[in-house]
């Protein structure tokens, strides 16, 4: 749990140069991750068919603000790499991402994941939300619902939605629309890359109103600045 503020392609090399100042190779598992190479793939893609990640997710990992694409900046490299491998294997399916992931070499997955894990995204505007809806989302995210046998989202995703690196992603600051969409994918059985189906079980008990409320709660939290390969 399965994410440009109108940044133009022409501006990408300039932005890339500034972000290279903090990009660095970092060891990730048995393969050494190179965030500088990852930044080049994010900005320009590859000559063997991997399109630039920045087209949808922006070079800084903030995406386009619509919520159709998730923010990737600061997500744990381990988690990002797992999702890319799941897209490639078919364990997780998406018309766009599956096709891209299948063209990525193992080192591409490692380097791109490392780059986004240390990227710093620009702030994005918050959607309008009714107070009652926010109250509902806050309760479900922080306390859960005993009558419906729903545990608090923060029980797994950490206090204030900061995540539990390396495997459980932060939800704080993520687009409400994207969170809601993924919950619906779990609910309808279209997303299945959860080993014990915990997300599918929880989502199946939630109404569309409750799902919307949870997304709105998390988007309003400060996005954690994880850095350092997604370690808190």
Backbone as CSV, one residue per row, in Angstrom:
resi,resn,N_x,N_y,N_z,CA_x,CA_y,CA_z,C_x,C_y,C_z
1,UNK,0.919,-1.113,0.000,0.000,0.000,0.000,0.936,1.134,0.000
2,UNK,0.382,-0.056,-2.836,0.262,0.585,-3.307,-0.220,1.435,-3.030
3,UNK,2.797,7.254,-6.915,1.736,7.315,-6.323,2.543,8.525,-6.720
4,UNK,5.005,17.067,-10.764,5.151,17.803,-11.718,4.323,18.887,-11.272
5,UNK,3.517,19.068,-10.537,3.130,20.444,-10.332,3.475,21.207,-11.596
6,UNK,3.113,20.607,-12.737,3.308,21.211,-14.050,4.764,21.501,-14.355
7,UNK,5.676,20.589,-14.021,7.078,20.743,-14.391,7.238,20.321,-15.843
8,UNK,7.797,21.152,-16.648,7.935,20.848,-18.072,9.129,19.947,-18.314
9,UNK,9.088,19.211,-19.412,10.195,18.340,-19.773,11.456,19.155,-19.999
10,UNK,11.311,20.345,-20.567,12.479,21.183,-20.839,13.189,21.593,-19.562
11,UNK,12.441,21.676,-18.458,13.045,22.129,-17.203,13.708,21.002,-16.438
12,UNK,13.487,19.773,-16.843,13.978,18.644,-16.078,15.498,18.625,-15.914
13,UNK,16.297,18.880,-16.981,17.744,18.857,-16.792,18.213,19.856,-15.754
14,UNK,17.573,21.021,-15.706,17.977,22.042,-14.740,17.670,21.583,-13.327
15,UNK,16.454,21.028,-13.144,16.069,20.534,-11.828,16.954,19.362,-11.437
16,UNK,17.259,18.515,-12.415,18.092,17.352,-12.138,19.447,17.765,-11.598
17,UNK,20.006,18.810,-12.165,21.325,19.261,-11.734,21.324,19.657,-10.267
18,UNK,20.248,20.287,-9.825,20.184,20.720,-8.428,19.979,19.546,-7.493
19,UNK,19.192,18.557,-7.931,18.927,17.426,-7.048,20.118,16.492,-6.995
20,UNK,20.967,16.500,-8.001,22.169,15.668,-7.975,23.071,16.051,-6.810
21,UNK,22.890,17.256,-6.274,23.736,17.703,-5.172,23.584,16.810,-3.957
22,UNK,22.373,16.247,-3.767,22.196,15.378,-2.610,22.061,13.914,-3.010
23,UNK,21.992,13.620,-4.312,21.854,12.239,-4.762,23.180,11.519,-4.594
24,UNK,23.132,10.259,-4.185,24.349,9.528,-3.958,24.098,8.040,-4.042
25,UNK,25.123,7.234,-4.363,24.955,5.795,-4.330,24.810,5.315,-2.892
26,UNK,23.862,4.398,-2.669,23.647,3.844,-1.338,23.457,2.348,-1.469
27,UNK,24.021,1.602,-0.567,23.876,0.151,-0.614,22.447,-0.242,-0.319
28,UNK,21.869,-1.095,-1.155,20.509,-1.595,-0.931,20.527,-3.085,-1.203
29,UNK,20.509,-3.867,-0.120,20.571,-5.300,-0.280,21.909,-5.696,-0.864
30,UNK,21.878,-6.627,-1.830,23.118,-7.115,-2.420,23.563,-6.263,-3.593
31,UNK,22.735,-5.346,-4.025,23.054,-4.513,-5.180,23.189,-3.066,-4.738
32,UNK,24.236,-2.406,-5.196,24.474,-1.021,-4.810,23.577,-0.093,-5.615
33,UNK,22.820,0.714,-4.893,21.876,1.620,-5.554,22.560,2.920,-5.906
34,UNK,22.270,3.431,-7.085,22.857,4.678,-7.573,21.726,5.662,-7.854
35,UNK,21.496,6.580,-6.926,20.384,7.510,-7.085,20.620,8.503,-8.214
36,UNK,21.884,8.763,-8.566,22.154,9.667,-9.695,21.707,9.026,-11.006
37,UNK,21.999,7.737,-11.155,21.524,7.036,-12.349,20.000,6.961,-12.320
38,UNK,19.427,6.733,-11.131,17.979,6.710,-11.002,17.355,8.027,-11.428
39,UNK,18.018,9.140,-11.063,17.509,10.460,-11.445,17.494,10.629,-12.965
40,UNK,18.491,10.088,-13.621,18.535,10.205,-15.088,17.391,9.415,-15.734
41,UNK,17.078,8.244,-15.181,15.966,7.452,-15.711,14.641,8.170,-15.441
42,UNK,14.499,8.731,-14.255,13.284,9.477,-13.913,13.076,10.638,-14.872
43,UNK,14.161,11.324,-15.214,14.069,12.507,-16.079,13.955,12.163,-17.559
44,UNK,14.686,11.128,-18.009,14.808,10.894,-19.448,14.425,9.493,-19.907
45,UNK,14.195,8.569,-18.990,13.906,7.201,-19.394,15.160,6.483,-19.846
46,UNK,14.988,5.426,-20.643,16.124,4.674,-21.166,15.968,4.488,-22.670
47,UNK,17.055,4.043,-23.297,16.999,3.805,-24.742,16.420,2.435,-25.085
48,UNK,15.958,1.700,-24.050,15.318,0.402,-24.313,13.856,0.392,-23.869
49,UNK,13.249,1.577,-23.863,11.796,1.639,-23.751,11.196,2.028,-22.421
50,UNK,12.027,2.254,-21.397,11.500,2.717,-20.110,11.250,4.218,-20.224
51,UNK,10.000,4.637,-20.115,9.673,6.057,-20.276,10.016,6.815,-18.997
52,UNK,10.241,8.130,-19.086,10.586,8.918,-17.893,9.482,8.851,-16.832
53,UNK,9.866,8.520,-15.619,8.903,8.470,-14.513,8.293,9.845,-14.265
54,UNK,9.064,10.903,-14.587,8.618,12.278,-14.329,7.370,12.652,-15.112
55,UNK,7.071,11.939,-16.164,5.875,12.258,-16.953,4.608,12.187,-16.100
56,UNK,4.581,11.252,-15.169,3.401,11.101,-14.310,3.673,11.509,-12.861
57,UNK,4.871,11.197,-12.367,5.160,11.387,-10.948,5.949,12.657,-10.656
58,UNK,6.336,13.399,-11.692,7.154,14.608,-11.563,8.574,14.242,-11.150
59,UNK,9.508,15.098,-11.499,10.902,14.801,-11.182,11.148,14.800,-9.682
60,UNK,10.393,15.625,-8.949,10.587,15.667,-7.497,9.699,14.676,-6.759
61,UNK,8.916,13.874,-7.486,8.088,12.853,-6.857,6.783,13.350,-6.293
62,UNK,6.369,14.580,-6.645,5.118,15.143,-6.117,3.917,14.839,-7.001
63,UNK,4.143,14.265,-8.183,3.089,14.016,-9.172,2.439,15.328,-9.598
64,UNK,1.229,15.257,-10.171,0.664,16.452,-10.796,-0.414,17.141,-9.970
65,UNK,-0.643,16.676,-8.753,-1.623,17.318,-7.890,-3.044,16.808,-8.053
66,UNK,-3.303,16.015,-9.079,-4.667,15.540,-9.327,-5.057,14.382,-8.418
67,UNK,-4.067,13.673,-7.922,-4.338,12.482,-7.127,-4.451,11.228,-7.970
68,UNK,-4.379,11.385,-9.288,-4.422,10.211,-10.163,-3.134,9.401,-10.049
69,UNK,-2.036,10.096,-9.768,-0.730,9.458,-9.603,-0.225,9.747,-8.197
70,UNK,0.390,8.767,-7.542,0.819,8.978,-6.155,2.092,9.807,-6.044
71,UNK,2.243,10.431,-4.895,3.530,11.032,-4.550,4.490,9.886,-4.229
72,UNK,5.687,9.959,-4.774,6.682,8.925,-4.513,7.837,9.428,-3.660
73,UNK,7.989,10.733,-3.546,9.112,11.303,-2.797,9.093,10.834,-1.348
74,UNK,10.223,10.336,-0.888,10.372,9.941,0.502,9.844,8.567,0.854
75,UNK,9.236,7.863,-0.108,8.774,6.502,0.193,9.988,5.576,0.305
76,UNK,9.925,4.569,1.162,11.073,3.674,1.331,11.482,3.010,0.023
77,UNK,12.773,2.964,-0.233,13.271,2.350,-1.463,12.866,0.882,-1.550
78,UNK,12.900,0.196,-0.428,12.505,-1.218,-0.403,11.075,-1.375,-0.888
79,UNK,10.174,-0.547,-0.381,8.764,-0.625,-0.760,8.566,-0.295,-2.238
80,UNK,9.208,0.766,-2.715,9.072,1.150,-4.120,9.564,0.032,-5.041
81,UNK,10.703,-0.565,-4.694,11.255,-1.642,-5.524,10.315,-2.845,-5.537
82,UNK,9.731,-3.154,-4.387,8.793,-4.277,-4.325,7.591,-4.036,-5.229
83,UNK,7.041,-2.827,-5.190,5.880,-2.535,-6.023,6.221,-2.622,-7.504
84,UNK,7.397,-2.131,-7.884,7.808,-2.237,-9.288,7.947,-3.693,-9.706
85,UNK,8.529,-4.508,-8.844,8.651,-5.934,-9.171,7.283,-6.599,-9.248
86,UNK,6.356,-6.167,-8.384,4.999,-6.722,-8.433,4.292,-6.336,-9.730
87,UNK,4.502,-5.109,-10.187,3.931,-4.693,-11.468,4.518,-5.539,-12.601
88,UNK,5.811,-5.782,-12.550,6.475,-6.541,-13.618,6.010,-7.998,-13.649
89,UNK,5.793,-8.577,-12.478,5.430,-9.997,-12.405,3.941,-10.239,-12.635
90,UNK,3.139,-9.177,-12.518,1.695,-9.334,-12.660,0.982,-9.504,-11.329
91,UNK,1.758,-9.547,-10.233,1.145,-9.657,-8.919,0.300,-8.420,-8.618
92,UNK,0.740,-7.277,-9.134,-0.058,-6.049,-9.089,-0.226,-5.580,-10.526
93,UNK,-1.416,-5.170,-10.894,-1.691,-4.861,-12.296,-2.121,-3.416,-12.492
94,UNK,-1.546,-2.791,-13.509,-1.932,-1.445,-13.913,-1.525,-1.302,-15.375
95,UNK,-2.415,-0.764,-16.186,-2.168,-0.700,-17.632,-0.887,0.034,-17.964
96,UNK,-0.596,1.102,-17.230,0.603,1.898,-17.508,1.830,1.322,-16.809
97,UNK,1.718,1.146,-15.484,2.885,0.747,-14.704,3.368,-0.666,-15.021
98,UNK,2.467,-1.570,-15.301,2.886,-2.940,-15.603,3.751,-2.980,-16.858
99,UNK,3.344,-2.232,-17.876,4.110,-2.205,-19.125,5.486,-1.590,-18.917
100,UNK,5.564,-0.541,-18.107,6.849,0.116,-17.844,7.751,-0.793,-17.023
101,UNK,7.213,-1.363,-15.960,8.018,-2.178,-15.053,8.611,-3.393,-15.748
102,UNK,7.885,-3.968,-16.711,8.396,-5.144,-17.413,9.621,-4.822,-18.271
103,UNK,9.799,-3.548,-18.610,10.953,-3.149,-19.415,12.156,-2.743,-18.556
104,UNK,11.959,-2.650,-17.258,13.030,-2.196,-16.375,13.961,-3.336,-15.994
105,UNK,15.254,-3.067,-16.044,16.249,-4.025,-15.583,16.300,-3.970,-14.053
106,UNK,16.823,-5.011,-13.396,16.914,-4.989,-11.930,17.614,-3.750,-11.390
107,UNK,18.671,-3.316,-12.079,19.383,-2.126,-11.603,18.552,-0.855,-11.793
108,UNK,17.672,-0.845,-12.790,16.776,0.303,-12.980,15.823,0.427,-11.795
109,UNK,15.260,-0.708,-11.402,14.336,-0.736,-10.273,15.031,-0.235,-9.009
110,UNK,16.229,-0.743,-8.765,16.982,-0.356,-7.578,17.325,1.124,-7.583
111,UNK,17.801,1.634,-8.712,18.273,3.020,-8.778,17.119,4.028,-8.741
112,UNK,16.042,3.740,-9.460,14.886,4.639,-9.447,14.255,4.669,-8.055
113,UNK,14.145,3.515,-7.426,13.583,3.450,-6.081,14.430,4.238,-5.097
114,UNK,15.729,4.109,-5.223,16.629,4.869,-4.346,16.491,6.367,-4.577
115,UNK,16.408,6.767,-5.844,16.279,8.198,-6.138,15.036,8.795,-5.482
116,UNK,13.878,8.162,-5.700,12.650,8.720,-5.134,12.660,8.693,-3.605
117,UNK,13.339,7.713,-3.012,13.364,7.630,-1.548,14.093,8.810,-0.918
118,UNK,14.986,9.463,-1.664,15.718,10.613,-1.116,15.279,11.935,-1.748
119,UNK,14.280,11.890,-2.620,13.790,13.108,-3.265,12.948,13.926,-2.287
120,UNK,12.926,15.234,-2.490,12.146,16.142,-1.649,11.098,16.822,-2.533
121,UNK,9.831,16.524,-2.282,8.751,17.023,-3.135,8.287,18.407,-2.714
122,UNK,7.792,19.166,-3.685,7.181,20.449,-3.406,5.843,20.234,-2.706
123,UNK,5.406,21.224,-1.926,4.123,21.142,-1.240,2.986,21.200,-2.261
124,UNK,1.877,20.559,-1.919,0.708,20.563,-2.800,-0.510,21.070,-2.028
125,UNK,-1.455,21.639,-2.750,-2.648,22.202,-2.123,-3.555,21.099,-1.600
126,UNK,-4.238,21.376,-0.495,-5.143,20.392,0.097,-6.555,20.553,-0.447
127,UNK,-7.274,19.445,-0.641,-8.659,19.547,-1.103,-9.572,20.002,0.030
128,UNK,-10.701,20.560,-0.340,-11.693,20.975,0.657,-12.340,19.722,1.243
129,UNK,-12.583,19.756,2.556,-13.216,18.602,3.199,-14.183,19.079,4.270
130,UNK,-15.347,18.431,4.348,-16.324,18.761,5.374,-15.807,18.313,6.740
131,UNK,-16.031,19.121,7.781,-15.562,18.774,9.129,-16.022,17.394,9.599
132,UNK,-17.280,17.041,9.312,-17.795,15.738,9.749,-17.054,14.587,9.079
133,UNK,-16.683,14.801,7.828,-15.950,13.769,7.101,-14.548,13.611,7.672
134,UNK,-13.919,14.714,8.017,-12.593,14.657,8.613,-12.628,13.982,9.979
135,UNK,-13.679,14.262,10.734,-13.828,13.620,12.039,-13.942,12.113,11.892
136,UNK,-14.729,11.678,10.910,-14.879,10.250,10.637,-13.546,9.637,10.221
137,UNK,-12.842,10.291,9.310,-11.561,9.777,8.853,-10.542,9.699,9.964
138,UNK,-10.523,10.710,10.825,-9.598,10.723,11.957,-9.858,9.551,12.892
139,UNK,-11.131,9.291,13.164,-11.475,8.187,14.064,-11.071,6.838,13.482
140,UNK,-11.385,6.610,12.214,-11.058,5.321,11.600,-9.546,5.123,11.485
141,UNK,-8.826,6.198,11.184,-7.379,6.094,10.989,-6.632,5.916,12.304
142,UNK,-7.113,6.550,13.361,-6.376,6.541,14.622,-6.910,5.561,15.661
143,UNK,-8.199,5.256,15.589,-8.817,4.374,16.583,-9.378,3.099,15.953
144,UNK,-9.907,3.226,14.744,-10.560,2.103,14.100,-12.034,2.042,14.483
145,UNK,-12.636,0.894,14.291,-14.047,0.718,14.644,-14.234,-0.694,15.180
146,UNK,-14.440,-0.796,16.483,-14.538,-2.105,17.126,-15.753,-2.878,16.640
147,UNK,-16.880,-2.193,16.446,-18.103,-2.869,16.022,-17.951,-3.521,14.649
148,UNK,-17.190,-2.851,13.751,-16.988,-3.396,12.404,-15.722,-4.258,12.329
149,UNK,-15.047,-4.407,13.464,-13.798,-5.184,13.511,-12.749,-4.607,12.551
150,UNK,-12.629,-3.291,12.589,-11.652,-2.599,11.756,-10.591,-1.976,12.655
151,UNK,-9.357,-2.383,12.469,-8.280,-1.801,13.257,-7.896,-0.447,12.699
152,UNK,-7.275,0.363,13.529,-6.840,1.688,13.100,-5.794,1.576,12.005
153,UNK,-5.904,2.408,10.988,-4.925,2.405,9.895,-3.518,2.647,10.432
154,UNK,-3.422,3.527,11.442,-2.110,3.870,11.986,-1.509,2.743,12.812
155,UNK,-2.302,1.688,13.070,-1.755,0.524,13.744,-0.665,-0.136,12.914
156,UNK,-0.794,-0.051,11.596,0.234,-0.594,10.697,1.064,0.512,10.049
157,UNK,0.392,1.584,9.654,1.075,2.648,8.913,1.738,3.687,9.815
158,UNK,1.743,3.426,11.111,2.492,4.247,12.044,1.760,5.473,12.531
159,UNK,2.155,5.973,13.712,1.552,7.200,14.246,1.672,8.343,13.242
160,UNK,0.585,9.091,13.093,0.549,10.205,12.143,0.836,9.740,10.710
161,UNK,0.590,8.457,10.441,0.755,7.929,9.089,2.173,7.968,8.571
162,UNK,3.165,7.872,9.472,4.563,8.010,9.059,5.143,6.735,8.463
163,UNK,4.386,5.654,8.461,4.856,4.415,7.870,5.721,3.612,8.813
164,UNK,6.005,2.388,8.432,6.899,1.503,9.177,7.897,0.940,8.173
165,UNK,8.976,1.693,7.964,9.975,1.293,6.982,10.621,-0.035,7.401
166,UNK,11.003,-0.882,6.432,11.023,-0.554,5.003,9.792,-1.005,4.222
167,UNK,8.935,-1.851,4.826,7.908,-2.508,4.018,6.563,-1.783,3.982
168,UNK,6.233,-1.020,5.031,4.917,-0.383,5.088,5.066,1.100,4.794
169,UNK,4.444,1.590,3.727,4.675,2.973,3.294,3.964,3.989,4.176
170,UNK,4.501,5.196,4.260,3.774,6.275,4.930,2.560,6.680,4.099
171,UNK,1.503,7.091,4.775,0.327,7.612,4.091,0.200,9.117,4.299
172,UNK,0.916,9.649,5.263,0.850,11.077,5.565,1.254,11.898,4.348
173,UNK,0.402,12.849,3.963,0.700,13.725,2.842,0.371,13.146,1.482
174,UNK,-0.002,11.858,1.434,-0.357,11.252,0.144,-1.718,11.793,-0.303
175,UNK,-1.920,11.851,-1.606,-3.181,12.378,-2.126,-4.371,11.548,-1.651
176,UNK,-5.400,12.247,-1.150,-6.612,11.570,-0.674,-7.252,10.761,-1.794
177,UNK,-7.273,11.335,-2.991,-7.893,10.646,-4.123,-7.161,9.343,-4.425
178,UNK,-5.838,9.363,-4.354,-5.068,8.153,-4.646,-5.286,7.099,-3.564
179,UNK,-5.277,7.520,-2.301,-5.524,6.576,-1.209,-6.891,5.920,-1.381
180,UNK,-7.905,6.725,-1.669,-9.256,6.200,-1.842,-9.330,5.232,-3.022
181,UNK,-8.659,5.589,-4.112,-8.676,4.721,-5.295,-8.044,3.364,-4.988
182,UNK,-6.914,3.377,-4.274,-6.264,2.111,-3.938,-7.125,1.278,-2.990
183,UNK,-7.784,1.935,-2.051,-8.690,1.209,-1.157,-9.804,0.532,-1.957
184,UNK,-10.292,1.228,-2.974,-11.327,0.645,-3.822,-10.783,-0.537,-4.622
185,UNK,-9.519,-0.453,-5.040,-8.902,-1.568,-5.760,-8.772,-2.796,-4.859
186,UNK,-8.399,-2.555,-3.594,-8.350,-3.665,-2.643,-9.758,-4.234,-2.441
187,UNK,-10.716,-3.331,-2.281,-12.096,-3.716,-1.991,-12.699,-4.586,-3.089
188,UNK,-12.408,-4.238,-4.333,-12.989,-4.940,-5.468,-12.166,-6.139,-5.923
189,UNK,-11.021,-6.350,-5.266,-10.193,-7.503,-5.593,-9.268,-7.305,-6.765
190,UNK,-9.145,-6.069,-7.262,-8.248,-5.804,-8.386,-6.785,-5.701,-7.947
191,UNK,-6.583,-5.365,-6.687,-5.217,-5.323,-6.157,-5.080,-6.451,-5.147
192,UNK,-4.040,-7.282,-5.334,-3.917,-8.488,-4.522,-2.501,-8.713,-3.988
193,UNK,-1.642,-7.701,-4.072,-0.248,-7.942,-3.688,0.012,-7.675,-2.210
194,UNK,-0.862,-8.193,-1.384,-0.709,-8.143,0.063,-0.687,-9.588,0.536
195,UNK,0.432,-10.007,1.149,0.651,-11.416,1.456,-0.486,-12.039,2.267
196,UNK,-0.981,-11.341,3.269,-2.038,-11.929,4.104,-3.414,-11.329,3.838
197,UNK,-3.534,-10.551,2.755,-4.810,-9.948,2.346,-5.418,-9.040,3.425
198,UNK,-4.556,-8.482,4.258,-5.058,-7.624,5.325,-5.769,-6.394,4.777
199,UNK,-5.176,-5.769,3.757,-5.794,-4.578,3.192,-7.126,-4.903,2.521
200,UNK,-7.189,-6.021,1.846,-8.442,-6.420,1.197,-9.531,-6.666,2.237
201,UNK,-9.174,-7.289,3.359,-10.144,-7.579,4.413,-10.681,-6.298,5.041
202,UNK,-9.792,-5.337,5.272,-10.219,-4.072,5.870,-11.082,-3.283,4.887
203,UNK,-10.614,-3.166,3.656,-11.331,-2.376,2.654,-12.732,-2.925,2.401
204,UNK,-12.888,-4.231,2.488,-14.190,-4.845,2.207,-15.261,-4.423,3.210
205,UNK,-14.840,-3.915,4.368,-15.783,-3.533,5.423,-16.123,-2.043,5.404
206,UNK,-15.486,-1.301,4.521,-15.645,0.151,4.514,-16.608,0.617,3.428
207,UNK,-17.371,1.654,3.743,-18.237,2.276,2.745,-17.412,3.267,1.926
208,UNK,-17.963,3.723,0.813,-17.263,4.698,-0.017,-17.041,5.994,0.754
209,UNK,-17.969,6.351,1.609,-17.845,7.557,2.423,-16.708,7.422,3.429
210,UNK,-16.578,6.263,4.025,-15.509,6.013,5.003,-14.144,5.993,4.319
211,UNK,-14.091,5.427,3.127,-12.843,5.408,2.371,-12.408,6.826,2.021
212,UNK,-13.344,7.631,1.569,-13.032,9.026,1.254,-12.527,9.761,2.494
213,UNK,-13.166,9.515,3.622,-12.804,10.188,4.867,-11.381,9.842,5.298
214,UNK,-11.003,8.593,5.178,-9.656,8.159,5.555,-8.611,8.859,4.681
215,UNK,-8.877,8.925,3.384,-7.940,9.600,2.482,-7.759,11.061,2.836
216,UNK,-8.850,11.731,3.144,-8.788,13.150,3.489,-8.002,13.378,4.777
217,UNK,-8.143,12.478,5.725,-7.388,12.598,6.980,-5.888,12.519,6.712
218,UNK,-5.473,11.509,5.971,-4.038,11.311,5.765,-3.409,12.404,4.902
219,UNK,-4.129,12.899,3.915,-3.525,13.933,3.067,-3.187,15.183,3.872
220,UNK,-3.915,15.431,4.941,-3.698,16.635,5.734,-2.537,16.522,6.721
221,UNK,-1.976,15.343,6.866,-0.837,15.170,7.765,0.446,15.571,7.059
222,UNK,1.400,16.030,7.819,2.691,16.423,7.249,3.400,15.195,6.705
223,UNK,3.834,15.285,5.458,4.539,14.168,4.845,5.905,14.015,5.501
224,UNK,6.227,12.821,6.003,7.512,12.642,6.687,8.680,12.773,5.730
225,UNK,9.739,13.390,6.191,10.952,13.518,5.402,11.853,12.369,5.777
226,UNK,11.639,11.226,5.108,12.362,10.027,5.488,13.834,10.090,5.093
227,UNK,14.077,10.334,3.801,15.451,10.402,3.326,16.207,9.124,3.662
228,UNK,17.513,9.143,3.443,18.403,8.053,3.824,17.833,6.673,3.509
229,UNK,17.439,6.530,2.245,16.948,5.243,1.742,15.650,4.823,2.395
230,UNK,14.833,5.795,2.833,13.544,5.460,3.383,13.577,4.993,4.817
231,UNK,14.697,5.190,5.510,14.758,4.786,6.918,14.423,5.970,7.795
232,UNK,13.575,5.748,8.784,13.188,6.815,9.691,14.233,6.981,10.781
